Amino acid sequence: MLSQRRGKHQPFGLKGGKPGLSGRNKLRKKYSHEETDLGGCFQIDVEPGDVLIIETPGGGGWGTETIQ
């Protein structure tokens, strides 16, 4: 899998907006339920019942005004 915005490079904001959250790719093993962070570029073998979790990055903010 090749994906971007995983790790230290967050989606940037514009006009003073804050950055968005980075995405994550994780593997949850069927029997142990242990989760492993896979990073942005990886190749893995999985077993039936394993779960690949893909959390897409959030968008960066726009502007510095607070909406009430």
PyMOL Python script that loads the backbone (N, CA, C, O; Angstrom):
from pymol import cmd

cmd.read_pdbstr("""\
ATOM      1  N   MET A   1       0.853  -1.175   0.000  1.00  0.00           N
ATOM      2  CA  MET A   1       0.000   0.000   0.000  1.00  0.00           C
ATOM      3  C   MET A   1       0.889   1.224   0.000  1.00  0.00           C
ATOM      4  O   MET A   1       1.892   1.277   0.711  1.00  0.00           O
ATOM      5  N   LEU A   2       0.524   2.187  -0.785  1.00  0.00           N
ATOM      6  CA  LEU A   2       1.200   3.483  -0.806  1.00  0.00           C
ATOM      7  C   LEU A   2       0.183   4.548  -0.408  1.00  0.00           C
ATOM      8  O   LEU A   2      -0.840   4.708  -1.073  1.00  0.00           O
ATOM      9  N   SER A   3       0.456   5.266   0.659  1.00  0.00           N
ATOM     10  CA  SER A   3      -0.450   6.321   1.093  1.00  0.00           C
ATOM     11  C   SER A   3       0.366   7.498   1.606  1.00  0.00           C
ATOM     12  O   SER A   3       1.533   7.345   1.970  1.00  0.00           O
ATOM     13  N   GLN A   4      -0.253   8.665   1.633  1.00  0.00           N
ATOM     14  CA  GLN A   4       0.442   9.883   2.043  1.00  0.00           C
ATOM     15  C   GLN A   4      -0.148  10.426   3.337  1.00  0.00           C
ATOM     16  O   GLN A   4      -1.189   9.976   3.817  1.00  0.00           O
ATOM     17  N   ARG A   5       0.555  11.407   3.877  1.00  0.00           N
ATOM     18  CA  ARG A   5       0.143  12.126   5.086  1.00  0.00           C
ATOM     19  C   ARG A   5      -0.006  11.184   6.268  1.00  0.00           C
ATOM     20  O   ARG A   5      -0.943  11.298   7.058  1.00  0.00           O
ATOM     21  N   ARG A   6       0.941  10.242   6.379  1.00  0.00           N
ATOM     22  CA  ARG A   6       1.040   9.372   7.548  1.00  0.00           C
ATOM     23  C   ARG A   6       2.329   9.778   8.252  1.00  0.00           C
ATOM     24  O   ARG A   6       3.379   9.845   7.613  1.00  0.00           O
ATOM     25  N   GLY A   7       2.273  10.047   9.533  1.00  0.00           N
ATOM     26  CA  GLY A   7       3.493  10.398  10.260  1.00  0.00           C
ATOM     27  C   GLY A   7       3.598  11.874  10.546  1.00  0.00           C
ATOM     28  O   GLY A   7       2.613  12.519  10.907  1.00  0.00           O
ATOM     29  N   LYS A   8       4.799  12.412  10.385  1.00  0.00           N
ATOM     30  CA  LYS A   8       5.074  13.773  10.855  1.00  0.00           C
ATOM     31  C   LYS A   8       4.595  14.882   9.929  1.00  0.00           C
ATOM     32  O   LYS A   8       4.614  16.042  10.340  1.00  0.00           O
ATOM     33  N   HIS A   9       4.170  14.596   8.712  1.00  0.00           N
ATOM     34  CA  HIS A   9       3.746  15.636   7.771  1.00  0.00           C
ATOM     35  C   HIS A   9       2.224  15.713   7.725  1.00  0.00           C
ATOM     36  O   HIS A   9       1.574  14.948   7.013  1.00  0.00           O
ATOM     37  N   GLN A  10       1.669  16.640   8.489  1.00  0.00           N
ATOM     38  CA  GLN A  10       0.220  16.798   8.544  1.00  0.00           C
ATOM     39  C   GLN A  10      -0.277  17.633   7.365  1.00  0.00           C
ATOM     40  O   GLN A  10       0.478  18.439   6.821  1.00  0.00           O
ATOM     41  N   PRO A  11      -1.558  17.447   6.955  1.00  0.00           N
ATOM     42  CA  PRO A  11      -2.133  18.316   5.933  1.00  0.00           C
ATOM     43  C   PRO A  11      -2.121  19.767   6.442  1.00  0.00           C
ATOM     44  O   PRO A  11      -2.592  20.044   7.545  1.00  0.00           O
ATOM     45  N   PHE A  12      -1.593  20.668   5.649  1.00  0.00           N
ATOM     46  CA  PHE A  12      -1.422  22.049   6.100  1.00  0.00           C
ATOM     47  C   PHE A  12      -2.722  22.847   6.019  1.00  0.00           C
ATOM     48  O   PHE A  12      -3.621  22.540   5.236  1.00  0.00           O
ATOM     49  N   GLY A  13      -2.787  23.888   6.861  1.00  0.00           N
ATOM     50  CA  GLY A  13      -3.897  24.828   6.806  1.00  0.00           C
ATOM     51  C   GLY A  13      -3.508  26.044   5.971  1.00  0.00           C
ATOM     52  O   GLY A  13      -2.330  26.261   5.686  1.00  0.00           O
ATOM     53  N   LEU A  14      -4.504  26.830   5.584  1.00  0.00           N
ATOM     54  CA  LEU A  14      -4.268  28.033   4.781  1.00  0.00           C
ATOM     55  C   LEU A  14      -4.831  29.257   5.492  1.00  0.00           C
ATOM     56  O   LEU A  14      -5.759  29.142   6.293  1.00  0.00           O
ATOM     57  N   LYS A  15      -4.276  30.420   5.200  1.00  0.00           N
ATOM     58  CA  LYS A  15      -4.737  31.693   5.764  1.00  0.00           C
ATOM     59  C   LYS A  15      -4.764  31.648   7.294  1.00  0.00           C
ATOM     60  O   LYS A  15      -5.671  32.203   7.914  1.00  0.00           O
ATOM     61  N   GLY A  16      -3.770  30.988   7.904  1.00  0.00           N
ATOM     62  CA  GLY A  16      -3.685  30.911   9.358  1.00  0.00           C
ATOM     63  C   GLY A  16      -4.406  29.727   9.972  1.00  0.00           C
ATOM     64  O   GLY A  16      -4.394  29.568  11.193  1.00  0.00           O
ATOM     65  N   GLY A  17      -5.032  28.895   9.159  1.00  0.00           N
ATOM     66  CA  GLY A  17      -5.738  27.719   9.686  1.00  0.00           C
ATOM     67  C   GLY A  17      -4.777  26.668  10.214  1.00  0.00           C
ATOM     68  O   GLY A  17      -3.642  26.558   9.751  1.00  0.00           O
ATOM     69  N   LYS A  18      -5.234  25.912  11.169  1.00  0.00           N
ATOM     70  CA  LYS A  18      -4.404  24.869  11.779  1.00  0.00           C
ATOM     71  C   LYS A  18      -4.297  23.654  10.860  1.00  0.00           C
ATOM     72  O   LYS A  18      -5.164  23.434  10.015  1.00  0.00           O
ATOM     73  N   PRO A  19      -3.231  22.864  11.026  1.00  0.00           N
ATOM     74  CA  PRO A  19      -3.091  21.660  10.212  1.00  0.00           C
ATOM     75  C   PRO A  19      -4.126  20.601  10.589  1.00  0.00           C
ATOM     76  O   PRO A  19      -4.628  20.582  11.713  1.00  0.00           O
ATOM     77  N   GLY A  20      -4.435  19.725   9.640  1.00  0.00           N
ATOM     78  CA  GLY A  20      -5.323  18.597   9.906  1.00  0.00           C
ATOM     79  C   GLY A  20      -4.557  17.474  10.579  1.00  0.00           C
ATOM     80  O   GLY A  20      -3.335  17.537  10.713  1.00  0.00           O
ATOM     81  N   LEU A  21      -5.272  16.454  10.997  1.00  0.00           N
ATOM     82  CA  LEU A  21      -4.632  15.306  11.630  1.00  0.00           C
ATOM     83  C   LEU A  21      -4.045  14.385  10.569  1.00  0.00           C
ATOM     84  O   LEU A  21      -4.598  14.249   9.478  1.00  0.00           O
ATOM     85  N   SER A  22      -2.935  13.763  10.893  1.00  0.00           N
ATOM     86  CA  SER A  22      -2.332  12.789   9.995  1.00  0.00           C
ATOM     87  C   SER A  22      -3.178  11.524   9.966  1.00  0.00           C
ATOM     88  O   SER A  22      -3.897  11.219  10.917  1.00  0.00           O
ATOM     89  N   GLY A  23      -3.080  10.801   8.871  1.00  0.00           N
ATOM     90  CA  GLY A  23      -3.763   9.517   8.773  1.00  0.00           C
ATOM     91  C   GLY A  23      -2.916   8.413   9.390  1.00  0.00           C
ATOM     92  O   GLY A  23      -1.743   8.618   9.705  1.00  0.00           O
ATOM     93  N   ARG A  24      -3.521   7.240   9.558  1.00  0.00           N
ATOM     94  CA  ARG A  24      -2.803   6.084  10.091  1.00  0.00           C
ATOM     95  C   ARG A  24      -3.287   4.825   9.382  1.00  0.00           C
ATOM     96  O   ARG A  24      -4.448   4.719   8.986  1.00  0.00           O
ATOM     97  N   ASN A  25      -2.377   3.886   9.233  1.00  0.00           N
ATOM     98  CA  ASN A  25      -2.691   2.560   8.736  1.00  0.00           C
ATOM     99  C   ASN A  25      -2.273   1.573   9.812  1.00  0.00           C
ATOM    100  O   ASN A  25      -1.132   1.594  10.272  1.00  0.00           O
ATOM    101  N   LYS A  26      -3.194   0.708  10.214  1.00  0.00           N
ATOM    102  CA  LYS A  26      -2.894  -0.242  11.274  1.00  0.00           C
ATOM    103  C   LYS A  26      -3.417  -1.622  10.878  1.00  0.00           C
ATOM    104  O   LYS A  26      -4.341  -1.749  10.075  1.00  0.00           O
ATOM    105  N   LEU A  27      -2.804  -2.645  11.461  1.00  0.00           N
ATOM    106  CA  LEU A  27      -3.259  -4.019  11.288  1.00  0.00           C
ATOM    107  C   LEU A  27      -3.639  -4.565  12.655  1.00  0.00           C
ATOM    108  O   LEU A  27      -2.839  -4.527  13.589  1.00  0.00           O
ATOM    109  N   ARG A  28      -4.884  -5.081  12.772  1.00  0.00           N
ATOM    110  CA  ARG A  28      -5.330  -5.725  14.013  1.00  0.00           C
ATOM    111  C   ARG A  28      -5.383  -7.229  13.749  1.00  0.00           C
ATOM    112  O   ARG A  28      -6.117  -7.696  12.879  1.00  0.00           O
ATOM    113  N   LYS A  29      -4.594  -7.970  14.514  1.00  0.00           N
ATOM    114  CA  LYS A  29      -4.542  -9.421  14.354  1.00  0.00           C
ATOM    115  C   LYS A  29      -5.796 -10.069  14.935  1.00  0.00           C
ATOM    116  O   LYS A  29      -6.303  -9.643  15.973  1.00  0.00           O
ATOM    117  N   LYS A  30      -6.290 -11.104  14.255  1.00  0.00           N
ATOM    118  CA  LYS A  30      -7.552 -11.749  14.619  1.00  0.00           C
ATOM    119  C   LYS A  30      -7.554 -12.292  16.045  1.00  0.00           C
ATOM    120  O   LYS A  30      -8.479 -12.006  16.805  1.00  0.00           O
ATOM    121  N   TYR A  31      -6.557 -13.053  16.415  1.00  0.00           N
ATOM    122  CA  TYR A  31      -6.605 -13.749  17.702  1.00  0.00           C
ATOM    123  C   TYR A  31      -6.099 -12.912  18.876  1.00  0.00           C
ATOM    124  O   TYR A  31      -6.693 -12.946  19.954  1.00  0.00           O
ATOM    125  N   SER A  32      -5.030 -12.175  18.687  1.00  0.00           N
ATOM    126  CA  SER A  32      -4.456 -11.401  19.796  1.00  0.00           C
ATOM    127  C   SER A  32      -5.070 -10.010  19.921  1.00  0.00           C
ATOM    128  O   SER A  32      -4.951  -9.375  20.968  1.00  0.00           O
ATOM    129  N   HIS A  33      -5.728  -9.530  18.861  1.00  0.00           N
ATOM    130  CA  HIS A  33      -6.298  -8.173  18.783  1.00  0.00           C
ATOM    131  C   HIS A  33      -5.220  -7.102  18.914  1.00  0.00           C
ATOM    132  O   HIS A  33      -5.523  -5.929  19.134  1.00  0.00           O
ATOM    133  N   GLU A  34      -3.962  -7.511  18.779  1.00  0.00           N
ATOM    134  CA  GLU A  34      -2.855  -6.568  18.825  1.00  0.00           C
ATOM    135  C   GLU A  34      -2.880  -5.706  17.568  1.00  0.00           C
ATOM    136  O   GLU A  34      -3.073  -6.212  16.463  1.00  0.00           O
ATOM    137  N   GLU A  35      -2.680  -4.388  17.746  1.00  0.00           N
ATOM    138  CA  GLU A  35      -2.644  -3.470  16.603  1.00  0.00           C
ATOM    139  C   GLU A  35      -1.210  -3.042  16.335  1.00  0.00           C
ATOM    140  O   GLU A  35      -0.466  -2.696  17.252  1.00  0.00           O
ATOM    141  N   THR A  36      -0.841  -3.071  15.071  1.00  0.00           N
ATOM    142  CA  THR A  36       0.491  -2.685  14.642  1.00  0.00           C
ATOM    143  C   THR A  36       0.372  -1.502  13.690  1.00  0.00           C
ATOM    144  O   THR A  36      -0.410  -1.550  12.740  1.00  0.00           O
ATOM    145  N   ASP A  37       1.146  -0.431  13.936  1.00  0.00           N
ATOM    146  CA  ASP A  37       1.188   0.718  13.032  1.00  0.00           C
ATOM    147  C   ASP A  37       1.998   0.324  11.805  1.00  0.00           C
ATOM    148  O   ASP A  37       3.123  -0.159  11.931  1.00  0.00           O
ATOM    149  N   LEU A  38       1.433   0.527  10.621  1.00  0.00           N
ATOM    150  CA  LEU A  38       2.068   0.085   9.389  1.00  0.00           C
ATOM    151  C   LEU A  38       2.784   1.194   8.634  1.00  0.00           C
ATOM    152  O   LEU A  38       3.513   0.912   7.683  1.00  0.00           O
ATOM    153  N   GLY A  39       2.596   2.441   9.031  1.00  0.00           N
ATOM    154  CA  GLY A  39       3.222   3.536   8.293  1.00  0.00           C
ATOM    155  C   GLY A  39       2.489   3.814   6.983  1.00  0.00           C
ATOM    156  O   GLY A  39       1.378   3.331   6.764  1.00  0.00           O
ATOM    157  N   GLY A  40       3.126   4.598   6.120  1.00  0.00           N
ATOM    158  CA  GLY A  40       2.468   5.028   4.884  1.00  0.00           C
ATOM    159  C   GLY A  40       2.711   4.131   3.686  1.00  0.00           C
ATOM    160  O   GLY A  40       1.874   4.077   2.784  1.00  0.00           O
ATOM    161  N   CYS A  41       3.824   3.431   3.651  1.00  0.00           N
ATOM    162  CA  CYS A  41       4.155   2.552   2.528  1.00  0.00           C
ATOM    163  C   CYS A  41       4.537   1.194   3.085  1.00  0.00           C
ATOM    164  O   CYS A  41       5.491   1.083   3.855  1.00  0.00           O
ATOM    165  N   PHE A  42       3.798   0.159   2.700  1.00  0.00           N
ATOM    166  CA  PHE A  42       4.082  -1.159   3.255  1.00  0.00           C
ATOM    167  C   PHE A  42       3.548  -2.257   2.345  1.00  0.00           C
ATOM    168  O   PHE A  42       2.698  -2.032   1.484  1.00  0.00           O
ATOM    169  N   GLN A  43       4.071  -3.434   2.567  1.00  0.00           N
ATOM    170  CA  GLN A  43       3.577  -4.654   1.937  1.00  0.00           C
ATOM    171  C   GLN A  43       3.527  -5.704   3.035  1.00  0.00           C
ATOM    172  O   GLN A  43       4.529  -5.941   3.709  1.00  0.00           O
ATOM    173  N   ILE A  44       2.368  -6.339   3.225  1.00  0.00           N
ATOM    174  CA  ILE A  44       2.225  -7.316   4.299  1.00  0.00           C
ATOM    175  C   ILE A  44       1.433  -8.520   3.811  1.00  0.00           C
ATOM    176  O   ILE A  44       0.694  -8.445   2.830  1.00  0.00           O
ATOM    177  N   ASP A  45       1.601  -9.611   4.506  1.00  0.00           N
ATOM    178  CA  ASP A  45       0.750 -10.786   4.339  1.00  0.00           C
ATOM    179  C   ASP A  45      -0.203 -10.808   5.516  1.00  0.00           C
ATOM    180  O   ASP A  45       0.207 -10.588   6.655  1.00  0.00           O
ATOM    181  N   VAL A  46      -1.470 -11.072   5.248  1.00  0.00           N
ATOM    182  CA  VAL A  46      -2.472 -11.114   6.313  1.00  0.00           C
ATOM    183  C   VAL A  46      -3.119 -12.490   6.339  1.00  0.00           C
ATOM    184  O   VAL A  46      -3.068 -13.246   5.369  1.00  0.00           O
ATOM    185  N   GLU A  47      -3.722 -12.788   7.470  1.00  0.00           N
ATOM    186  CA  GLU A  47      -4.424 -14.051   7.668  1.00  0.00           C
ATOM    187  C   GLU A  47      -5.928 -13.780   7.644  1.00  0.00           C
ATOM    188  O   GLU A  47      -6.354 -12.659   7.921  1.00  0.00           O
ATOM    189  N   PRO A  48      -6.739 -14.794   7.316  1.00  0.00           N
ATOM    190  CA  PRO A  48      -8.191 -14.604   7.389  1.00  0.00           C
ATOM    191  C   PRO A  48      -8.596 -14.122   8.777  1.00  0.00           C
ATOM    192  O   PRO A  48      -8.170 -14.687   9.785  1.00  0.00           O
ATOM    193  N   GLY A  49      -9.408 -13.092   8.827  1.00  0.00           N
ATOM    194  CA  GLY A  49      -9.868 -12.537  10.094  1.00  0.00           C
ATOM    195  C   GLY A  49      -9.066 -11.342  10.582  1.00  0.00           C
ATOM    196  O   GLY A  49      -9.526 -10.617  11.464  1.00  0.00           O
ATOM    197  N   ASP A  50      -7.875 -11.117  10.028  1.00  0.00           N
ATOM    198  CA  ASP A  50      -7.123  -9.907  10.368  1.00  0.00           C
ATOM    199  C   ASP A  50      -7.870  -8.700   9.812  1.00  0.00           C
ATOM    200  O   ASP A  50      -8.587  -8.810   8.817  1.00  0.00           O
ATOM    201  N   VAL A  51      -7.700  -7.552  10.454  1.00  0.00           N
ATOM    202  CA  VAL A  51      -8.400  -6.330  10.039  1.00  0.00           C
ATOM    203  C   VAL A  51      -7.379  -5.255   9.683  1.00  0.00           C
ATOM    204  O   VAL A  51      -6.502  -4.933  10.486  1.00  0.00           O
ATOM    205  N   LEU A  52      -7.496  -4.702   8.479  1.00  0.00           N
ATOM    206  CA  LEU A  52      -6.677  -3.564   8.064  1.00  0.00           C
ATOM    207  C   LEU A  52      -7.483  -2.301   8.353  1.00  0.00           C
ATOM    208  O   LEU A  52      -8.588  -2.132   7.837  1.00  0.00           O
ATOM    209  N   ILE A  53      -6.932  -1.423   9.173  1.00  0.00           N
ATOM    210  CA  ILE A  53      -7.611  -0.182   9.569  1.00  0.00           C
ATOM    211  C   ILE A  53      -6.932   0.969   8.839  1.00  0.00           C
ATOM    212  O   ILE A  53      -5.728   1.180   8.986  1.00  0.00           O
ATOM    213  N   ILE A  54      -7.706   1.713   8.052  1.00  0.00           N
ATOM    214  CA  ILE A  54      -7.183   2.852   7.308  1.00  0.00           C
ATOM    215  C   ILE A  54      -7.903   4.100   7.801  1.00  0.00           C
ATOM    216  O   ILE A  54      -9.101   4.265   7.575  1.00  0.00           O
ATOM    217  N   GLU A  55      -7.162   4.980   8.477  1.00  0.00           N
ATOM    218  CA  GLU A  55      -7.705   6.253   8.957  1.00  0.00           C
ATOM    219  C   GLU A  55      -7.164   7.337   8.036  1.00  0.00           C
ATOM    220  O   GLU A  55      -5.970   7.634   8.062  1.00  0.00           O
ATOM    221  N   THR A  56      -8.028   7.924   7.229  1.00  0.00           N
ATOM    222  CA  THR A  56      -7.582   8.931   6.272  1.00  0.00           C
ATOM    223  C   THR A  56      -7.271  10.242   6.986  1.00  0.00           C
ATOM    224  O   THR A  56      -7.873  10.541   8.017  1.00  0.00           O
ATOM    225  N   PRO A  57      -6.328  11.034   6.445  1.00  0.00           N
ATOM    226  CA  PRO A  57      -5.983  12.296   7.084  1.00  0.00           C
ATOM    227  C   PRO A  57      -7.126  13.304   7.010  1.00  0.00           C
ATOM    228  O   PRO A  57      -7.943  13.273   6.090  1.00  0.00           O
ATOM    229  N   GLY A  58      -7.165  14.194   7.992  1.00  0.00           N
ATOM    230  CA  GLY A  58      -8.148  15.272   7.974  1.00  0.00           C
ATOM    231  C   GLY A  58      -7.640  16.432   7.135  1.00  0.00           C
ATOM    232  O   GLY A  58      -6.439  16.547   6.891  1.00  0.00           O
ATOM    233  N   GLY A  59      -8.531  17.273   6.703  1.00  0.00           N
ATOM    234  CA  GLY A  59      -8.140  18.450   5.936  1.00  0.00           C
ATOM    235  C   GLY A  59      -7.621  19.560   6.839  1.00  0.00           C
ATOM    236  O   GLY A  59      -8.048  19.673   7.988  1.00  0.00           O
ATOM    237  N   GLY A  60      -6.721  20.364   6.341  1.00  0.00           N
ATOM    238  CA  GLY A  60      -6.228  21.515   7.085  1.00  0.00           C
ATOM    239  C   GLY A  60      -7.298  22.591   7.192  1.00  0.00           C
ATOM    240  O   GLY A  60      -8.208  22.665   6.366  1.00  0.00           O
ATOM    241  N   GLY A  61      -7.179  23.417   8.210  1.00  0.00           N
ATOM    242  CA  GLY A  61      -8.153  24.484   8.440  1.00  0.00           C
ATOM    243  C   GLY A  61      -7.960  25.667   7.504  1.00  0.00           C
ATOM    244  O   GLY A  61      -6.964  25.757   6.787  1.00  0.00           O
ATOM    245  N   TRP A  62      -8.930  26.571   7.525  1.00  0.00           N
ATOM    246  CA  TRP A  62      -8.901  27.775   6.691  1.00  0.00           C
ATOM    247  C   TRP A  62      -9.175  28.981   7.582  1.00  0.00           C
ATOM    248  O   TRP A  62     -10.223  29.061   8.222  1.00  0.00           O
ATOM    249  N   GLY A  63      -8.235  29.914   7.620  1.00  0.00           N
ATOM    250  CA  GLY A  63      -8.441  31.176   8.344  1.00  0.00           C
ATOM    251  C   GLY A  63      -8.286  31.052   9.850  1.00  0.00           C
ATOM    252  O   GLY A  63      -8.153  29.962  10.406  1.00  0.00           O
ATOM    253  N   THR A  64      -8.309  32.226  10.488  1.00  0.00           N
ATOM    254  CA  THR A  64      -8.070  32.293  11.933  1.00  0.00           C
ATOM    255  C   THR A  64      -9.316  32.655  12.730  1.00  0.00           C
ATOM    256  O   THR A  64      -9.246  32.710  13.957  1.00  0.00           O
ATOM    257  N   GLU A  65     -10.443  32.902  12.092  1.00  0.00           N
ATOM    258  CA  GLU A  65     -11.644  33.296  12.818  1.00  0.00           C
ATOM    259  C   GLU A  65     -12.289  32.104  13.497  1.00  0.00           C
ATOM    260  O   GLU A  65     -12.242  30.986  12.983  1.00  0.00           O
ATOM    261  N   THR A  66     -12.895  32.343  14.658  1.00  0.00           N
ATOM    262  CA  THR A  66     -13.616  31.299  15.376  1.00  0.00           C
ATOM    263  C   THR A  66     -15.094  31.435  15.082  1.00  0.00           C
ATOM    264  O   THR A  66     -15.655  32.524  15.204  1.00  0.00           O
ATOM    265  N   ILE A  67     -15.728  30.346  14.698  1.00  0.00           N
ATOM    266  CA  ILE A  67     -17.180  30.347  14.418  1.00  0.00           C
ATOM    267  C   ILE A  67     -17.895  30.031  15.714  1.00  0.00           C
ATOM    268  O   ILE A  67     -17.549  29.072  16.404  1.00  0.00           O
ATOM    269  N   GLN A  68     -18.898  30.840  16.049  1.00  0.00           N
ATOM    270  CA  GLN A  68     -19.642  30.622  17.292  1.00  0.00           C
ATOM    271  C   GLN A  68     -21.044  30.187  17.023  1.00  0.00           C
ATOM    272  O   GLN A  68     -21.810  29.960  17.959  1.00  0.00           O
TER     273      GLN A  68
END
""", "prot")
cmd.dss("prot")
cmd.show_as("cartoon", "prot")
cmd.util.cbc("prot")
cmd.orient("prot")
